Amino acid sequence: MFDFTTLISIALGIGLAAASGFRVFLPLFALSLSAYFGLWPLNENFQWLASVPALIILGVATVAEIGAYLFPFIDNLLDTLAVPLAGVAGTAVMASTTADLSPAVTWTLAVIAGGGAAAAVKGINATARAAGTATTAGLANPVVSVAETGAAAGMAALSLFVPFLTLGVLLVLVFWLWRRYRGFQARRMVN
């Protein structure tokens, strides 16, 4: 059922979905660009992503999203809208990259792994941004936004060129966050 090509496509999808948690449109644009140039094949239902109109629309949306996140307080509003959108983008990215799977398996993976990864990353980012806004009156938000855009671009590039390494990076990140959370909970119980 799962051959090497399928495993690579799943790793690609999860990596791009996680990148969607940083910026919704940037990973979709990167996937569209790579499909247009023949780097990655897309699921037959998502061939439209490799079209010129899709490239233009996703490119404009990417630039608009990146620019809008540079404005304090507008970025918090965007995060409110982007949490569910990231889940949708993560699901779409995962569904578009899966190869040689039945529709039931494809969509199950897309919703759970793709949508889940994107929504989890976006939820953590939105919470951190709200805390940053509260503690710095929004002054640090543009710096955080640039870092998030860099993380999205880096994760998307890593996913497209070295998908399995992306999974490793994500696993290390999840483990690190889990350990920090456990440490926070332990300190909270003591106080």
C-alpha positions, 0 to 999 in steps of 0.5 A: 500500500505504501511505497517509497513515492507514497511515503515521500509525498506524505512527508512533503504534505506534512511539511508543507502543511506545517509551513501553512501554520506560519503563513497560509499562502506561502506553502501553497504558492511554493507547491504551485511553483514547484508543480508548474516547473515539474518538480513535484507531481500533484494529485490528479484533482489538484492539477489546477495548482500548476496553472499560471492563474493559480500561480498569479493568484497565490503569488499575490495572496502570498505577498499581501499576507506577508505585508499585512502581517508587518502591521501590529494589531492587524496581525492579531486580527489576521491570526483570528482568521488564519487559524481555520484557514491554515487548517484548510490550507494544510488539508489542501496541501496534504491532499494535493501531494499524496500519491497512489492512495485511495480517496478515503486514505488521502482525505483522512491523512489530509484532514488529520495530518495536514489540517492538524499540523497546520492548525496546531502550528498556527494556534501556537503562533497566534497565542505567542503573537497575542502574548507578544503584543500584550508585553511589547505593545505590538513593537516586536510584532514585525520582527516576529512576523519576519521570523514566521515568514522565514520559517514558512519559507524555510520549511516549504523549501526544506519540504520540497527538496528534502521531505524526510528531513522536514519530518525529522525537524518537525518531530524534534520541534514537537518533542521540544515543545512537549518537554517545555510544556511539561516543565511549565506544568511542573513549575506551575504545580510547585507554585 
